[in-house]
């Protein structure tokens, strides 16, 4: 899940957001966009507000019943999230070299 909270929906993040989506499509990685209307409940909330602000995006894994004995997650979602993160890092590393 590509979490569009953390202000990644702003114009200044268009290239990064589009790059993540393009990478998913090119590599056949399933994804979905999640728009958060408030806090994410993750460290991303604090990190984006440090000093003058830190460019922040968040990949999250859909799940049910978080922090309970019956928490459920689909292994395919975990694998897709890991693949998407790896592909994005590999591409950014090549571009910034």
URSUL-V472131 format. One record per backbone hydrogen bond with DSSP energy under -1.0 kcal/mol. NH is the residue of the N-H (numbers start at 1). CO is the residue of the C=O. E is the energy in kcal/mol with one decimal. If there is no record, write none. Layout:
# URSUL-V472131
[[NH	CO	E] [NH	CO	E]]
This chain:
# URSUL-V472131
[[2	32	-2.6] [3	58	-2.6] [4	34	-3.6] [8	5	-1.8] [10	7	-1.7] [13	10	-2.1] [14	11	-1.9] [17	13	-3.0] [18	14	-2.8] [19	15	-2.1] [20	16	-2.2] [21	17	-2.2] [22	18	-2.7] [23	19	-2.5] [24	20	-2.1] [25	21	-2.4] [26	22	-3.0] [27	23	-2.0] [28	25	-1.0] [29	24	-2.9] [34	2	-2.3] [45	42	-1.3] [47	43	-2.6] [48	44	-2.0] [49	46	-1.1] [50	47	-1.4] [53	50	-3.4] [60	1	-2.6] [64	72	-2.1] [68	65	-1.1] [71	68	-1.2] [72	64	-2.2] [78	74	-1.5] [79	75	-2.6] [80	76	-2.6] [81	77	-2.2] [82	78	-2.4] [83	79	-2.6] [84	80	-2.6] [85	81	-2.4] [86	82	-2.4] [87	83	-2.7] [88	84	-2.3] [89	85	-2.3] [90	86	-2.7] [91	87	-2.3] [92	88	-2.7] [93	89	-2.5] [94	90	-1.8] [95	91	-2.2] [96	92	-2.2]]
